[in-house]
Amino acid sequence: GRTNVTDFFLTIRDLMSWLCIMLEGGEATRRQRWWREKGRMTRAQFTEMMDAHDYYCSESRANIVRWCVAFAVTFKMYIRMAADGYINEAITPATKWALE
């Protein structure tokens, strides 16, 4: 029960982290990632260097986080509904309010 649910949420977190790390981005992101070799940048330099790839990756990372949160919330709602509806054979008003 609980261990499987915990593992499920940990898997979602790992997937989200892996996907966000694997998006390479543009030149500004590469330079920020490998700053030891190329030197540190200020925020103004980073913003100036950003290209279309950096913007696309930033938007993609935000979408990945949104989808993972939506997936986790949907799973939690399903588990709540299944626990009350199937096990107890009735959904309490408090659970119904939480689902809505």
N, C-alpha and C positions, 0 to 999 in steps of 0.2 A: 503494500500500500504506500506508505509514506516514503519509503526508500525509492520506489519506482517513480513517484512524483518528483522527488528531489533530483533524481538522475535525469528526468525529463527536462526540468528547468535548467539544470547544469549543462545539458546538451544544447539547449537553445542558446545559453550564454556563450558556450564554446563556439558554436556555429557563427554567432554574431561577431565575436571577437576575431575569428579566423577570416571571415569575409571582409571585415573592416581593415585588417592588416594586409590582406592580399591585394587590395586596391592600391595600385602604386601611385597614381596621380601624375602630375606634371613635374616640371623642372623645380619649382619651388618646394614641393613636397619631398622630392629626392634630395635636394640640398639640405632641407631641414632634417631629414632622416639620417644623412651621412655628414653631419656637421663637423665631426672630428677631422675629417679629411679636407673639407672645403672651408671651414671657419664658420663661426656663428653668424646668424642674421638677426637684425632687429625686426620688429613687427612691421615697420614701414617697408623694409627691403623685401620681406616675405610677401606682403600684399602687392608690391610693385612687380614681383617676379611671377605671380600667379597667372597661369594661362587657362585655356578652356579645359584641359585635362584635370587640373586642380579643382575647378568648379564642378565638373561632372562627378568626380570622385567624392567631393564633399557632399553633394546632393545624394549620391548613391549610398554613402555611409549613413546619412540621416534616414533614408528610406529603409535601409536594412534594419536599423534600430526600431523604426516605427512598426515594421512588419513583425519583428520578433516580439515586441510588446503586445501587439494586437493578437498574435498567436497565443501568447501566454495567458492573456486575459480571457480569450475564448476558451482555452483549455480549462481554466479555473471555473468559468461559468458552467461549462459542461459537467465538470466533476461535481460542482455544488448541486446542479439540477439532478444528476444521476444519483447522488447519494440520498437526497431527500425523496425524489420521485420513485426510484426503483426499490430502494431498500426500505424506506418507511412508508411507501405506497401513497404518499401525499406530500405536496409541497406546502410548507408553512408560509404564512403571509410575509414573514420577515425574509425568507429566502426568495420569494417572488419579488419583493421590493428590491432586494440586492441584485437580482438578475436584470431587472428593468433599469 
